[in-house]
Amino acid sequence: MPLIDVKLYEGRLKDGNEEKLIAELTEAVGRVLGDTAREQTWVVLQEVPPARWGIAGRPGA
């Protein structure tokens, strides 16, 4: 069972685009691994506050 864990800045997911992102990621897995994998794919979207995201040794905020 493929598991896709997506972490992104808080606030990036807007206007219901969570559903589109989940669908597109699942379709990509299906194209690469086959239809059976598509049906077993899990997608987790996690929004992270910029202050808790490190870039080059510093908080993203």
PDB file of N, H, CA, C and O in Angstrom:
ATOM      1  N   MET A   1       0.836  -1.172   0.000  1.00  0.00           N
ATOM      2  CA  MET A   1       0.000   0.000   0.000  1.00  0.00           C
ATOM      3  C   MET A   1       0.887   1.244   0.000  1.00  0.00           C
ATOM      4  O   MET A   1       1.604   1.479   0.972  1.00  0.00           O
ATOM      5  N   PRO A   2       0.856   2.043  -1.065  1.00  0.00           N
ATOM      6  CA  PRO A   2       1.620   3.284  -1.076  1.00  0.00           C
ATOM      7  C   PRO A   2       1.028   4.302  -0.093  1.00  0.00           C
ATOM      8  O   PRO A   2      -0.190   4.443   0.023  1.00  0.00           O
ATOM      9  N   LEU A   3       1.918   5.001   0.605  1.00  0.00           N
ATOM     10  H   LEU A   3       2.907   4.887   0.510  1.00  0.00           H
ATOM     11  CA  LEU A   3       1.528   6.099   1.493  1.00  0.00           C
ATOM     12  C   LEU A   3       2.300   7.334   1.060  1.00  0.00           C
ATOM     13  O   LEU A   3       3.531   7.331   1.059  1.00  0.00           O
ATOM     14  N   ILE A   4       1.592   8.378   0.696  1.00  0.00           N
ATOM     15  H   ILE A   4       0.592   8.381   0.697  1.00  0.00           H
ATOM     16  CA  ILE A   4       2.215   9.645   0.317  1.00  0.00           C
ATOM     17  C   ILE A   4       1.960  10.621   1.451  1.00  0.00           C
ATOM     18  O   ILE A   4       0.810  10.922   1.768  1.00  0.00           O
ATOM     19  N   ASP A   5       3.025  11.115   2.062  1.00  0.00           N
ATOM     20  H   ASP A   5       3.960  10.869   1.804  1.00  0.00           H
ATOM     21  CA  ASP A   5       2.935  12.046   3.191  1.00  0.00           C
ATOM     22  C   ASP A   5       3.427  13.403   2.704  1.00  0.00           C
ATOM     23  O   ASP A   5       4.616  13.576   2.436  1.00  0.00           O
ATOM     24  N   VAL A   6       2.518  14.361   2.590  1.00  0.00           N
ATOM     25  H   VAL A   6       1.552  14.220   2.807  1.00  0.00           H
ATOM     26  CA  VAL A   6       2.845  15.689   2.064  1.00  0.00           C
ATOM     27  C   VAL A   6       2.824  16.681   3.216  1.00  0.00           C
ATOM     28  O   VAL A   6       1.831  16.801   3.934  1.00  0.00           O
ATOM     29  N   LYS A   7       3.930  17.388   3.381  1.00  0.00           N
ATOM     30  H   LYS A   7       4.737  17.291   2.797  1.00  0.00           H
ATOM     31  CA  LYS A   7       4.007  18.451   4.374  1.00  0.00           C
ATOM     32  C   LYS A   7       4.209  19.756   3.614  1.00  0.00           C
ATOM     33  O   LYS A   7       5.067  19.847   2.736  1.00  0.00           O
ATOM     34  N   LEU A   8       3.419  20.756   3.957  1.00  0.00           N
ATOM     35  H   LEU A   8       2.723  20.682   4.671  1.00  0.00           H
ATOM     36  CA  LEU A   8       3.534  22.037   3.293  1.00  0.00           C
ATOM     37  C   LEU A   8       3.167  23.156   4.250  1.00  0.00           C
ATOM     38  O   LEU A   8       2.530  22.941   5.281  1.00  0.00           O
ATOM     39  N   TYR A   9       3.587  24.357   3.878  1.00  0.00           N
ATOM     40  H   TYR A   9       4.105  24.532   3.040  1.00  0.00           H
ATOM     41  CA  TYR A   9       3.296  25.514   4.724  1.00  0.00           C
ATOM     42  C   TYR A   9       1.805  25.636   4.983  1.00  0.00           C
ATOM     43  O   TYR A   9       0.981  25.430   4.092  1.00  0.00           O
ATOM     44  N   GLU A  10       1.481  25.972   6.202  1.00  0.00           N
ATOM     45  H   GLU A  10       2.151  26.139   6.926  1.00  0.00           H
ATOM     46  CA  GLU A  10       0.115  26.240   6.595  1.00  0.00           C
ATOM     47  C   GLU A  10      -0.466  27.333   5.686  1.00  0.00           C
ATOM     48  O   GLU A  10       0.189  28.340   5.418  1.00  0.00           O
ATOM     49  N   GLY A  11      -1.690  27.124   5.222  1.00  0.00           N
ATOM     50  H   GLY A  11      -2.222  26.306   5.440  1.00  0.00           H
ATOM     51  CA  GLY A  11      -2.342  28.115   4.381  1.00  0.00           C
ATOM     52  C   GLY A  11      -2.185  27.890   2.887  1.00  0.00           C
ATOM     53  O   GLY A  11      -2.828  28.581   2.096  1.00  0.00           O
ATOM     54  N   ARG A  12      -1.345  26.939   2.475  1.00  0.00           N
ATOM     55  H   ARG A  12      -0.822  26.378   3.117  1.00  0.00           H
ATOM     56  CA  ARG A  12      -1.157  26.665   1.045  1.00  0.00           C
ATOM     57  C   ARG A  12      -2.362  25.962   0.438  1.00  0.00           C
ATOM     58  O   ARG A  12      -2.626  26.113  -0.755  1.00  0.00           O
ATOM     59  N   LEU A  13      -3.086  25.208   1.227  1.00  0.00           N
ATOM     60  H   LEU A  13      -2.871  25.086   2.196  1.00  0.00           H
ATOM     61  CA  LEU A  13      -4.262  24.495   0.732  1.00  0.00           C
ATOM     62  C   LEU A  13      -5.472  25.412   0.864  1.00  0.00           C
ATOM     63  O   LEU A  13      -5.917  25.717   1.971  1.00  0.00           O
ATOM     64  N   LYS A  14      -5.998  25.847  -0.274  1.00  0.00           N
ATOM     65  H   LYS A  14      -5.637  25.600  -1.173  1.00  0.00           H
ATOM     66  CA  LYS A  14      -7.123  26.790  -0.274  1.00  0.00           C
ATOM     67  C   LYS A  14      -8.174  26.346  -1.269  1.00  0.00           C
ATOM     68  O   LYS A  14      -7.899  25.575  -2.189  1.00  0.00           O
ATOM     69  N   ASP A  15      -9.390  26.849  -1.068  1.00  0.00           N
ATOM     70  H   ASP A  15      -9.613  27.475  -0.321  1.00  0.00           H
ATOM     71  CA  ASP A  15     -10.483  26.690  -2.027  1.00  0.00           C
ATOM     72  C   ASP A  15     -10.741  25.244  -2.412  1.00  0.00           C
ATOM     73  O   ASP A  15     -11.063  24.960  -3.566  1.00  0.00           O
ATOM     74  N   GLY A  16     -10.604  24.329  -1.469  1.00  0.00           N
ATOM     75  H   GLY A  16     -10.341  24.559  -0.532  1.00  0.00           H
ATOM     76  CA  GLY A  16     -10.908  22.939  -1.765  1.00  0.00           C
ATOM     77  C   GLY A  16      -9.876  22.236  -2.623  1.00  0.00           C
ATOM     78  O   GLY A  16     -10.150  21.155  -3.145  1.00  0.00           O
ATOM     79  N   ASN A  17      -8.683  22.826  -2.786  1.00  0.00           N
ATOM     80  H   ASN A  17      -8.461  23.704  -2.362  1.00  0.00           H
ATOM     81  CA  ASN A  17      -7.690  22.159  -3.637  1.00  0.00           C
ATOM     82  C   ASN A  17      -7.050  20.950  -2.966  1.00  0.00           C
ATOM     83  O   ASN A  17      -6.217  20.275  -3.571  1.00  0.00           O
ATOM     84  N   GLU A  18      -7.435  20.670  -1.715  1.00  0.00           N
ATOM     85  H   GLU A  18      -8.112  21.218  -1.224  1.00  0.00           H
ATOM     86  CA  GLU A  18      -6.963  19.443  -1.063  1.00  0.00           C
ATOM     87  C   GLU A  18      -7.426  18.229  -1.860  1.00  0.00           C
ATOM     88  O   GLU A  18      -6.652  17.303  -2.104  1.00  0.00           O
ATOM     89  N   GLU A  19      -8.687  18.242  -2.259  1.00  0.00           N
ATOM     90  H   GLU A  19      -9.315  18.994  -2.060  1.00  0.00           H
ATOM     91  CA  GLU A  19      -9.235  17.114  -3.008  1.00  0.00           C
ATOM     92  C   GLU A  19      -8.504  16.925  -4.332  1.00  0.00           C
ATOM     93  O   GLU A  19      -8.221  15.796  -4.734  1.00  0.00           O
ATOM     94  N   LYS A  20      -8.202  18.021  -5.004  1.00  0.00           N
ATOM     95  H   LYS A  20      -8.433  18.938  -4.677  1.00  0.00           H
ATOM     96  CA  LYS A  20      -7.496  17.929  -6.282  1.00  0.00           C
ATOM     97  C   LYS A  20      -6.088  17.375  -6.079  1.00  0.00           C
ATOM     98  O   LYS A  20      -5.645  16.522  -6.848  1.00  0.00           O
ATOM     99  N   LEU A  21      -5.386  17.846  -5.058  1.00  0.00           N
ATOM    100  H   LEU A  21      -5.746  18.538  -4.433  1.00  0.00           H
ATOM    101  CA  LEU A  21      -4.031  17.368  -4.789  1.00  0.00           C
ATOM    102  C   LEU A  21      -4.047  15.871  -4.474  1.00  0.00           C
ATOM    103  O   LEU A  21      -3.221  15.120  -4.991  1.00  0.00           O
ATOM    104  N   ILE A  22      -4.974  15.438  -3.637  1.00  0.00           N
ATOM    105  H   ILE A  22      -5.646  16.048  -3.216  1.00  0.00           H
ATOM    106  CA  ILE A  22      -5.090  14.021  -3.297  1.00  0.00           C
ATOM    107  C   ILE A  22      -5.368  13.198  -4.553  1.00  0.00           C
ATOM    108  O   ILE A  22      -4.742  12.160  -4.766  1.00  0.00           O
ATOM    109  N   ALA A  23      -6.291  13.651  -5.372  1.00  0.00           N
ATOM    110  H   ALA A  23      -6.800  14.495  -5.199  1.00  0.00           H
ATOM    111  CA  ALA A  23      -6.643  12.924  -6.594  1.00  0.00           C
ATOM    112  C   ALA A  23      -5.471  12.837  -7.558  1.00  0.00           C
ATOM    113  O   ALA A  23      -5.210  11.772  -8.118  1.00  0.00           O
ATOM    114  N   GLU A  24      -4.765  13.939  -7.759  1.00  0.00           N
ATOM    115  H   GLU A  24      -4.978  14.804  -7.304  1.00  0.00           H
ATOM    116  CA  GLU A  24      -3.643  13.957  -8.704  1.00  0.00           C
ATOM    117  C   GLU A  24      -2.484  13.076  -8.228  1.00  0.00           C
ATOM    118  O   GLU A  24      -1.874  12.367  -9.029  1.00  0.00           O
ATOM    119  N   LEU A  25      -2.187  13.118  -6.945  1.00  0.00           N
ATOM    120  H   LEU A  25      -2.683  13.693  -6.294  1.00  0.00           H
ATOM    121  CA  LEU A  25      -1.120  12.267  -6.410  1.00  0.00           C
ATOM    122  C   LEU A  25      -1.488  10.792  -6.547  1.00  0.00           C
ATOM    123  O   LEU A  25      -0.649   9.966  -6.905  1.00  0.00           O
ATOM    124  N   THR A  26      -2.739  10.472  -6.263  1.00  0.00           N
ATOM    125  H   THR A  26      -3.421  11.143  -5.973  1.00  0.00           H
ATOM    126  CA  THR A  26      -3.205   9.091  -6.387  1.00  0.00           C
ATOM    127  C   THR A  26      -3.142   8.624  -7.837  1.00  0.00           C
ATOM    128  O   THR A  26      -2.735   7.493  -8.105  1.00  0.00           O
ATOM    129  N   GLU A  27      -3.537   9.475  -8.765  1.00  0.00           N
ATOM    130  H   GLU A  27      -3.868  10.393  -8.547  1.00  0.00           H
ATOM    131  CA  GLU A  27      -3.468   9.128 -10.184  1.00  0.00           C
ATOM    132  C   GLU A  27      -2.027   8.889 -10.624  1.00  0.00           C
ATOM    133  O   GLU A  27      -1.766   7.975 -11.407  1.00  0.00           O
ATOM    134  N   ALA A  28      -1.091   9.696 -10.135  1.00  0.00           N
ATOM    135  H   ALA A  28      -1.303  10.438  -9.499  1.00  0.00           H
ATOM    136  CA  ALA A  28       0.323   9.512 -10.486  1.00  0.00           C
ATOM    137  C   ALA A  28       0.827   8.148 -10.031  1.00  0.00           C
ATOM    138  O   ALA A  28       1.546   7.470 -10.765  1.00  0.00           O
ATOM    139  N   VAL A  29       0.451   7.749  -8.822  1.00  0.00           N
ATOM    140  H   VAL A  29      -0.133   8.300  -8.226  1.00  0.00           H
ATOM    141  CA  VAL A  29       0.833   6.422  -8.330  1.00  0.00           C
ATOM    142  C   VAL A  29       0.240   5.340  -9.230  1.00  0.00           C
ATOM    143  O   VAL A  29       0.916   4.365  -9.561  1.00  0.00           O
ATOM    144  N   GLY A  30      -0.996   5.508  -9.616  1.00  0.00           N
ATOM    145  H   GLY A  30      -1.544   6.299  -9.347  1.00  0.00           H
ATOM    146  CA  GLY A  30      -1.643   4.530 -10.492  1.00  0.00           C
ATOM    147  C   GLY A  30      -0.951   4.416 -11.842  1.00  0.00           C
ATOM    148  O   GLY A  30      -0.802   3.314 -12.370  1.00  0.00           O
ATOM    149  N   ARG A  31      -0.527   5.545 -12.407  1.00  0.00           N
ATOM    150  H   ARG A  31      -0.648   6.441 -11.978  1.00  0.00           H
ATOM    151  CA  ARG A  31       0.170   5.520 -13.699  1.00  0.00           C
ATOM    152  C   ARG A  31       1.501   4.771 -13.600  1.00  0.00           C
ATOM    153  O   ARG A  31       1.890   4.053 -14.521  1.00  0.00           O
ATOM    154  N   VAL A  32       2.185   4.946 -12.487  1.00  0.00           N
ATOM    155  H   VAL A  32       1.869   5.529 -11.738  1.00  0.00           H
ATOM    156  CA  VAL A  32       3.508   4.337 -12.337  1.00  0.00           C
ATOM    157  C   VAL A  32       3.426   2.889 -11.857  1.00  0.00           C
ATOM    158  O   VAL A  32       4.127   2.022 -12.379  1.00  0.00           O
ATOM    159  N   LEU A  33       2.580   2.624 -10.874  1.00  0.00           N
ATOM    160  H   LEU A  33       2.010   3.328 -10.450  1.00  0.00           H
ATOM    161  CA  LEU A  33       2.547   1.307 -10.236  1.00  0.00           C
ATOM    162  C   LEU A  33       1.371   0.429 -10.659  1.00  0.00           C
ATOM    163  O   LEU A  33       1.336  -0.758 -10.335  1.00  0.00           O
ATOM    164  N   GLY A  34       0.416   1.000 -11.373  1.00  0.00           N
ATOM    165  H   GLY A  34       0.444   1.964 -11.637  1.00  0.00           H
ATOM    166  CA  GLY A  34      -0.731   0.221 -11.837  1.00  0.00           C
ATOM    167  C   GLY A  34      -1.995   0.504 -11.049  1.00  0.00           C
ATOM    168  O   GLY A  34      -1.962   1.063  -9.953  1.00  0.00           O
ATOM    169  N   ASP A  35      -3.123   0.095 -11.648  1.00  0.00           N
ATOM    170  H   ASP A  35      -3.150  -0.360 -12.538  1.00  0.00           H
ATOM    171  CA  ASP A  35      -4.432   0.383 -11.074  1.00  0.00           C
ATOM    172  C   ASP A  35      -4.635  -0.192  -9.678  1.00  0.00           C
ATOM    173  O   ASP A  35      -5.308   0.420  -8.848  1.00  0.00           O
ATOM    174  N   THR A  36      -4.069  -1.344  -9.417  1.00  0.00           N
ATOM    175  H   THR A  36      -3.523  -1.841 -10.091  1.00  0.00           H
ATOM    176  CA  THR A  36      -4.226  -1.945  -8.088  1.00  0.00           C
ATOM    177  C   THR A  36      -3.639  -1.033  -7.018  1.00  0.00           C
ATOM    178  O   THR A  36      -4.237  -0.854  -5.957  1.00  0.00           O
ATOM    179  N   ALA A  37      -2.468  -0.454  -7.294  1.00  0.00           N
ATOM    180  H   ALA A  37      -1.983  -0.599  -8.156  1.00  0.00           H
ATOM    181  CA  ALA A  37      -1.827   0.454  -6.338  1.00  0.00           C
ATOM    182  C   ALA A  37      -2.683   1.699  -6.124  1.00  0.00           C
ATOM    183  O   ALA A  37      -2.769   2.211  -5.008  1.00  0.00           O
ATOM    184  N   ARG A  38      -3.309   2.182  -7.184  1.00  0.00           N
ATOM    185  H   ARG A  38      -3.239   1.766  -8.090  1.00  0.00           H
ATOM    186  CA  ARG A  38      -4.163   3.377  -7.070  1.00  0.00           C
ATOM    187  C   ARG A  38      -5.256   3.139  -6.031  1.00  0.00           C
ATOM    188  O   ARG A  38      -5.542   4.012  -5.212  1.00  0.00           O
ATOM    189  N   GLU A  39      -5.851   1.980  -6.068  1.00  0.00           N
ATOM    190  H   GLU A  39      -5.618   1.270  -6.733  1.00  0.00           H
ATOM    191  CA  GLU A  39      -6.951   1.672  -5.150  1.00  0.00           C
ATOM    192  C   GLU A  39      -6.479   1.506  -3.705  1.00  0.00           C
ATOM    193  O   GLU A  39      -7.290   1.548  -2.780  1.00  0.00           O
ATOM    194  N   GLN A  40      -5.193   1.322  -3.511  1.00  0.00           N
ATOM    195  H   GLN A  40      -4.535   1.288  -4.262  1.00  0.00           H
ATOM    196  CA  GLN A  40      -4.654   1.111  -2.166  1.00  0.00           C
ATOM    197  C   GLN A  40      -3.814   2.284  -1.670  1.00  0.00           C
ATOM    198  O   GLN A  40      -3.170   2.184  -0.626  1.00  0.00           O
ATOM    199  N   THR A  41      -3.815   3.386  -2.402  1.00  0.00           N
ATOM    200  H   THR A  41      -4.338   3.467  -3.250  1.00  0.00           H
ATOM    201  CA  THR A  41      -2.959   4.529  -2.070  1.00  0.00           C
ATOM    202  C   THR A  41      -3.588   5.396  -0.987  1.00  0.00           C
ATOM    203  O   THR A  41      -4.765   5.751  -1.050  1.00  0.00           O
ATOM    204  N   TRP A  42      -2.782   5.720  -0.009  1.00  0.00           N
ATOM    205  H   TRP A  42      -1.826   5.432   0.042  1.00  0.00           H
ATOM    206  CA  TRP A  42      -3.182   6.642   1.052  1.00  0.00           C
ATOM    207  C   TRP A  42      -2.421   7.947   0.843  1.00  0.00           C
ATOM    208  O   TRP A  42      -1.243   7.927   0.486  1.00  0.00           O
ATOM    209  N   VAL A  43      -3.079   9.068   1.061  1.00  0.00           N
ATOM    210  H   VAL A  43      -4.036   9.084   1.351  1.00  0.00           H
ATOM    211  CA  VAL A  43      -2.443  10.383   0.982  1.00  0.00           C
ATOM    212  C   VAL A  43      -2.746  11.128   2.275  1.00  0.00           C
ATOM    213  O   VAL A  43      -3.897  11.206   2.703  1.00  0.00           O
ATOM    214  N   VAL A  44      -1.710  11.669   2.889  1.00  0.00           N
ATOM    215  H   VAL A  44      -0.775  11.606   2.541  1.00  0.00           H
ATOM    216  CA  VAL A  44      -1.856  12.457   4.110  1.00  0.00           C
ATOM    217  C   VAL A  44      -1.315  13.856   3.817  1.00  0.00           C
ATOM    218  O   VAL A  44      -0.173  14.007   3.383  1.00  0.00           O
ATOM    219  N   LEU A  45      -2.134  14.871   4.055  1.00  0.00           N
ATOM    220  H   LEU A  45      -3.062  14.749   4.408  1.00  0.00           H
ATOM    221  CA  LEU A  45      -1.714  16.260   3.881  1.00  0.00           C
ATOM    222  C   LEU A  45      -1.548  16.886   5.253  1.00  0.00           C
ATOM    223  O   LEU A  45      -2.478  16.894   6.060  1.00  0.00           O
ATOM    224  N   GLN A  46      -0.363  17.410   5.513  1.00  0.00           N
ATOM    225  H   GLN A  46       0.393  17.404   4.858  1.00  0.00           H
ATOM    226  CA  GLN A  46      -0.079  18.020   6.811  1.00  0.00           C
ATOM    227  C   GLN A  46       0.398  19.444   6.594  1.00  0.00           C
ATOM    228  O   GLN A  46       1.419  19.680   5.947  1.00  0.00           O
ATOM    229  N   GLU A  47      -0.356  20.395   7.144  1.00  0.00           N
ATOM    230  H   GLU A  47      -1.185  20.204   7.669  1.00  0.00           H
ATOM    231  CA  GLU A  47       0.069  21.783   7.076  1.00  0.00           C
ATOM    232  C   GLU A  47       0.911  22.099   8.311  1.00  0.00           C
ATOM    233  O   GLU A  47       0.529  21.779   9.437  1.00  0.00           O
ATOM    234  N   VAL A  48       2.040  22.721   8.085  1.00  0.00           N
ATOM    235  H   VAL A  48       2.350  22.981   7.171  1.00  0.00           H
ATOM    236  CA  VAL A  48       2.989  23.024   9.150  1.00  0.00           C
ATOM    237  C   VAL A  48       3.147  24.539   9.256  1.00  0.00           C
ATOM    238  O   VAL A  48       3.375  25.200   8.242  1.00  0.00           O
ATOM    239  N   PRO A  49       3.031  25.108  10.466  1.00  0.00           N
ATOM    240  CA  PRO A  49       3.265  26.542  10.612  1.00  0.00           C
ATOM    241  C   PRO A  49       4.700  26.885  10.197  1.00  0.00           C
ATOM    242  O   PRO A  49       5.620  26.134  10.522  1.00  0.00           O
ATOM    243  N   PRO A  50       4.912  27.996   9.490  1.00  0.00           N
ATOM    244  CA  PRO A  50       6.254  28.363   9.042  1.00  0.00           C
ATOM    245  C   PRO A  50       7.288  28.404  10.170  1.00  0.00           C
ATOM    246  O   PRO A  50       8.457  28.088   9.943  1.00  0.00           O
ATOM    247  N   ALA A  51       6.882  28.781  11.360  1.00  0.00           N
ATOM    248  H   ALA A  51       5.933  29.038  11.544  1.00  0.00           H
ATOM    249  CA  ALA A  51       7.819  28.848  12.488  1.00  0.00           C
ATOM    250  C   ALA A  51       8.341  27.471  12.887  1.00  0.00           C
ATOM    251  O   ALA A  51       9.364  27.366  13.564  1.00  0.00           O
ATOM    252  N   ARG A  52       7.644  26.417  12.473  1.00  0.00           N
ATOM    253  H   ARG A  52       6.813  26.502  11.923  1.00  0.00           H
ATOM    254  CA  ARG A  52       8.061  25.053  12.797  1.00  0.00           C
ATOM    255  C   ARG A  52       8.688  24.341  11.610  1.00  0.00           C
ATOM    256  O   ARG A  52       8.844  23.119  11.612  1.00  0.00           O
ATOM    257  N   TRP A  53       9.039  25.105  10.615  1.00  0.00           N
ATOM    258  H   TRP A  53       8.913  26.097  10.613  1.00  0.00           H
ATOM    259  CA  TRP A  53       9.643  24.560   9.394  1.00  0.00           C
ATOM    260  C   TRP A  53      11.036  25.151   9.284  1.00  0.00           C
ATOM    261  O   TRP A  53      11.180  26.374   9.274  1.00  0.00           O
ATOM    262  N   GLY A  54      12.046  24.337   9.203  1.00  0.00           N
ATOM    263  H   GLY A  54      11.929  23.343   9.212  1.00  0.00           H
ATOM    264  CA  GLY A  54      13.415  24.834   9.114  1.00  0.00           C
ATOM    265  C   GLY A  54      13.937  24.838   7.696  1.00  0.00           C
ATOM    266  O   GLY A  54      13.786  23.857   6.969  1.00  0.00           O
ATOM    267  N   ILE A  55      14.548  25.939   7.301  1.00  0.00           N
ATOM    268  H   ILE A  55      14.670  26.736   7.892  1.00  0.00           H
ATOM    269  CA  ILE A  55      15.175  26.077   5.990  1.00  0.00           C
ATOM    270  C   ILE A  55      16.576  26.637   6.213  1.00  0.00           C
ATOM    271  O   ILE A  55      16.735  27.726   6.764  1.00  0.00           O
ATOM    272  N   ALA A  56      17.582  25.895   5.786  1.00  0.00           N
ATOM    273  H   ALA A  56      17.453  25.010   5.338  1.00  0.00           H
ATOM    274  CA  ALA A  56      18.975  26.330   5.922  1.00  0.00           C
ATOM    275  C   ALA A  56      19.333  26.691   7.367  1.00  0.00           C
ATOM    276  O   ALA A  56      20.055  27.654   7.622  1.00  0.00           O
ATOM    277  N   GLY A  57      18.809  25.894   8.303  1.00  0.00           N
ATOM    278  H   GLY A  57      18.222  25.111   8.095  1.00  0.00           H
ATOM    279  CA  GLY A  57      19.135  26.095   9.711  1.00  0.00           C
ATOM    280  C   GLY A  57      18.342  27.172  10.408  1.00  0.00           C
ATOM    281  O   GLY A  57      18.634  27.502  11.557  1.00  0.00           O
ATOM    282  N   ARG A  58      17.338  27.734   9.741  1.00  0.00           N
ATOM    283  H   ARG A  58      17.101  27.466   8.807  1.00  0.00           H
ATOM    284  CA  ARG A  58      16.519  28.794  10.348  1.00  0.00           C
ATOM    285  C   ARG A  58      15.039  28.466  10.179  1.00  0.00           C
ATOM    286  O   ARG A  58      14.650  27.771   9.240  1.00  0.00           O
ATOM    287  N   PRO A  59      14.208  28.981  11.113  1.00  0.00           N
ATOM    288  CA  PRO A  59      12.762  28.787  10.952  1.00  0.00           C
ATOM    289  C   PRO A  59      12.262  29.449   9.663  1.00  0.00           C
ATOM    290  O   PRO A  59      12.778  30.489   9.251  1.00  0.00           O
ATOM    291  N   GLY A  60      11.276  28.851   9.044  1.00  0.00           N
ATOM    292  H   GLY A  60      10.857  28.006   9.378  1.00  0.00           H
ATOM    293  CA  GLY A  60      10.725  29.388   7.809  1.00  0.00           C
ATOM    294  C   GLY A  60      10.005  30.719   7.983  1.00  0.00           C
ATOM    295  O   GLY A  60       9.815  31.460   7.019  1.00  0.00           O
ATOM    296  N   ALA A  61       9.605  31.018   9.216  1.00  0.00           N
ATOM    297  H   ALA A  61       9.758  30.415   9.999  1.00  0.00           H
ATOM    298  CA  ALA A  61       8.899  32.290   9.461  1.00  0.00           C
ATOM    299  C   ALA A  61       9.889  33.373   9.343  1.00  0.00           C
ATOM    300  O   ALA A  61       9.545  34.543   9.506  1.00  0.00           O
TER     301      ALA A  61
END
